């Protein structure tokens, strides 16, 4: 199966190919045709299966109906005149705010930014505008971008409601709604915010709900949100990725940091994601590693969004050897071939363990290993 055979346009296939992907993953192969048909969808897929592309690709296709089909020549773009900018639309020309056409809700800032990055990459040859809005950063630039027109809006629930309160976003014409990592949003207590947002949307729309598990709470939400949905499930409930090697070390609590330092040095681990239960624990561990000549930084909810973004970028680029994180990072980090994940503290919820170790062994690659139970 190829992406072109799924019914995606030449522009989208071109962008996917440029990212190095040649064949769809199982979740993409099953979800994309359903979404292109306009049906509601309830999908369960463990992290790292290509889920984000599974909904961003068909959304781009549906919102850009003038895209050429695979195999047809793309039209030659018209160059801008020498004087004055080309207005993107009549909406901008008149100064009226363009309503959002697709709304993607995500539980964390990191995941929202990651999803919007995917929209930008896969829609690079399309005339569609996307934006991610989340808290922890100045709202004014977001307002400015919204006023200039946005087709696809990726948002965390809290910041989206901030915009609703300030009347800086128009949700009256949303055609497609996506709840990404819906189980995580319920765990984080966003259900009231989600219900308020749903009340602002048109009743006639396509709804897509993606979750790592089909818990009873997710099934209840799906029952109120989805109309005759197609159901796709590509992973067993609470199952970890099969290509991840897992190992347990039994050690006294007071020796955990020393053992982690030894493992990093002994195995020459060059890129390690470490999960702790608390923010202060993350800071203490990062400091301990630094004192032992291992470059490490921590990210958690007490860090500003700009600091978290810069720290994550440095880790991805290999400038930081160890990233110590609380569960806020469990679903927002997407790094190709991340070799090592360490559970310095085990999570309270089994699903969180699956999401944590799912940062490695992603999209079919072989994971370097998870070290639970330190």
N, C-alpha and C positions, 0 to 999 in steps of 0.2 A: 504494500500500500504506500502511495506517495501523497504528499500534501495536495498536489494538483488534482488527484483523483477524488479528493474529498469535496471538490467543488469550490476551492479557493481561487481567487483571481491571480492573474499573472503578477500584479504588483505585490501582493502579499506573499506569494511563493518566492518571489525574488528576495524579499526581505528575510524570510525564514531561512533561505539558502545561505544568505550572507552571514547569518548567525551560526552557520555550520550544521544545521539540522537537515537531514535528508528524508527521514521517515517518521511518521507520527507515532507517539507512544500510545499504549492501549486506551488511556483516558481521552486522549485527543481523537483517536480513531472512532471512539464511540460517541463522544460528546459533540464534536463539531457538526456532523450531519443533523443531529437533533436540533441544535441551536439554529442552524441555517434554515431549517423548516419552520422556525418560529414557535416551536413548542416550549413549554416550561420544562425544566430539568431539575432533578434531584440527583446529585452526584456525590459519591464517596470515593476518595482517593487519598492514599497516604502521601505525606509530603515528599517532594522530589520526583513526582511522576510526570511532570509537565502539565500540571493542572492549569496554571495561569495561562499558558498558550491555548489550552483547551477551550477557554471562553473568550480570550482577547481576539484570537484570530477570526472566529465567526462573527463577533460583534463588529469588528472592523469591516468585514465583508458586508454585513447587513446595513451598516450606516453609510457605506460608499457604493451605492447600487450602480454607479456609472463606471465602476472599475471594469477593465477588460477581462475576459475569461482567459484561462491559461492557454497559451499558444497564439493568441492574437497580439498584434503589435500594439505597444503602448503609444498613445498620442504624443506628439512632440509638444513639450510645455511651451506656453507663450511667454516671452520675455516681458519684463516690466517696461513701460515707457520710460523715456529718459527723464521726464519731469513728473514728480509726484508719485506717491506709492499707490499700488493697486489695492483697492479696498477688498477685504476678504469676502464680504457679503453686503447685501442691502441693509441688513440689520445693523452692521457696523456703520454704514454710511449715514443712517438716520439716528445713530446714537442709542438705539434701543438694545436692551440686553438680550442676547440670543439664548433661548432656553436650552437646558441640558438635554441630550438625547439618550445617553446611556449613563447610568449611575452605578458605580461599583463601590460597595461598602466593605471596608477591611478593618480588623480589630486594632492594629497597631500602626504607628507612624512608619516604621520600617517596611512593613508589608505593603502599605499604601504606596510608598515611594517605589518599591520594587515592581509592583503591578503597573504603575504608570510608566516606569522605564520600559517595560515590555510593550505597552501600548505604543510608546514612541518608536521603539525599534521596529516592531512589526508593521506599523503604519507609516513608515518613513517615506513611502512612495504614494501616499494617499493625501487628499486634501481634507484632513480631519485634524481638529485641535483637541488636545487632552490636557488635563491639569490634575495634580494631586493636592488636596487640602487636608491639613492635619494640624493639631495643636503643637505648642512648644516653639512656634516661630511667629514672626510678625504677620498679622492677618491682612495688613494693608496691601502688600503685593498680590495676595490672593484675590482680594476684592478687585484690584485693577485688572487682573487677568480674566476674572469672571465677566467683568463688564465688556471686555473686548470680544467675548464669544468663546464658548467651550462646548464641544460636541460630547466628549467623554470625560466625566468627572469621577475621579477616584478619591474617596474620602473616608476618614474615620467618623463615626457617628457624632461625637461631641463637637468637633469643629464644624461639621456640616450644619448642625443645629445652631451654632453661633452665626453662621452665614444666613440661615433662615430667619433668625431673630433680627438681624440687621438688614434683611430684605435685599441681600446682595446676590442671591442665587434664585433662579427660576426652575422649579421642578415640575411645572404643570404639563410639560410635554415629554416626559421621560418615556422612551419606548422600550428600553431594556433595563431591568434591575438585576444586579448580581450581589448576592451575599457570599462573600469569600471568607473561608474559615469561620463558618457560621457557628460551629460548636465552641470555638474560642470566644466569639463575641458573647455568647450566652454565659460562658464561664466568667467573663469579665463584667457581667451585669449590665450589658447593653440592651436588654430586651425592651425596656421602656422607651429608650431612644429610637430603637428600630421601629417600634410600633408607631411612634410619633411621625417618623419619616415616612412610613408607609401611608399614613393618613394624608400626606401632602402630595402623593403621586396619583396620576390618573389610574382609574380602575382597569382600563384596557392597556395592558403592557405584557411583555414577556418577562418571566421571572426565572432566575437561575440560582440555585442554592447549592453551594459546594461546602463539603464538610469532610473532616478526616474520618469521622465515625457516624453511624446512624443510631445515635442514642435516642432514648424515648423523647427527650426534650426536642431533638432535631425533628423527629417524626411529627411531633405536635405542631411545631412551627411550620413545617412543610404543609401540614393539613390545612392551615389557615392562609397560607401564602400562595401555594401552587395549585394550578388548575390542570387536572388530568396530566400530570407530569410523566415524562420518560424517566426511568430510574437506571442509573449506571453505578456499578460498584466494582472497583478493580482491586480491592485489597480486603483481606479478612479484618474483622473488627479487632482493634488493638494489636494488629500484627506489625512487627518491625520489618524494615526492608530486608529481603533475604540475602543480599550481598554484603551485609555488614557483619564483620567478625567482632564478637563481643567477649569481653574478658572481665572477670571480677577479681579485685584484690581486697583481702580482709586485713584491715590495719586499724590500730587504735586511732581515735579521733585526733589526738595531739600529734600524730605522725603523718597525717594525710598530706599536708603541704610539702613535707620533706620527701615523701614517696613520689608525689607528682613531679617535683623538681628532678628527682633521680630518673624517673621514666623519660622525661623530656630530654635530659642530657644523654642517657644511656642509649636511647633509640634514635637520637638525632631528629626528633620531631621538629619540623620547621614551620608548621602551621597547625595550631591546636585551638579548638574552641572548647572552653571549660564552663560548665554550668554550676552555679551556686544557688542556694535557696534564698539568700538575703542580699540586699544592696551592700550593707556593711561588710558582709563576708566576701563579696566580689572585690571590694576595694582592698581589704586586708590581704587577700590572696595575690592580687596584682602587685601590691607593694612587696610581699614576700618574694615573689618570682623576680622582681626587679632587683632586689637586694642580692639575689643569687645569679646576677648577670644574664637573666633571661628577659628579653624585652616583652612587656605585658602591659595591657591597659584594660580597664573595666568599662562596661556600658550597662546602664540600668535606668530606672525611671527618674532618679534624682539628677541625672545628667541632662543638660539642655539638648535640644534636638540637633543644633549645629555641632556640638561636641560629639554626639553619638554618630552623626553622619560622617564626620571627619575621621573618627576612630575606626569605624567600619571600613571606610575607604582605604585607610592605611593598612588594615589587616588584610583586605582583599589583594592589595598591591604587594604584600609580603614584607612591608616595613615594620610590622609588629609580629612577633613570633606567636604570642599567646593572647587570645581575646577571652576575657573572663566576663560572663554575662549571666544575668538573671533570666527568667523565662520570657521576659519581654522580647528577647532575641530569638526565641525558639522557632518562630514562624516568619521572621522577617529577613533572615540571612540566606542568600542564594549564592553560593560560591562553587564554581565548577571544581569537581574532584577534591573537595575538602578531605584531607587524609585522616584527621583524628578529632574525635569528640570525647570529652571526659565529663562524666557526671561526678563532680566533686561532692555534691550533695544530691541524693535521690529526691525526685519530686514527690509531692503528696498524691498526685493523680496519675494513674497508669498511662492515660493517653498522652500526658506531657512527656513521659519517658520516650514514647514512640516519636513524638515530634522533635524532641531534642536530638536523638541519635539519627533522625532522618536528615539532619544537616549534612551527613556523609552518605555515600552510596546513592547519590541522586541520579535520577533519569537513566537508570540502567548501569551506571558505573559501579565499580567495586569499591566499597568503603574500606578505609584503612583501619577502622576499628572504633568501637565505643568502649569506654572503660567505666562501667557502672559500679556503684557501691563503694567508692573509695572511703 
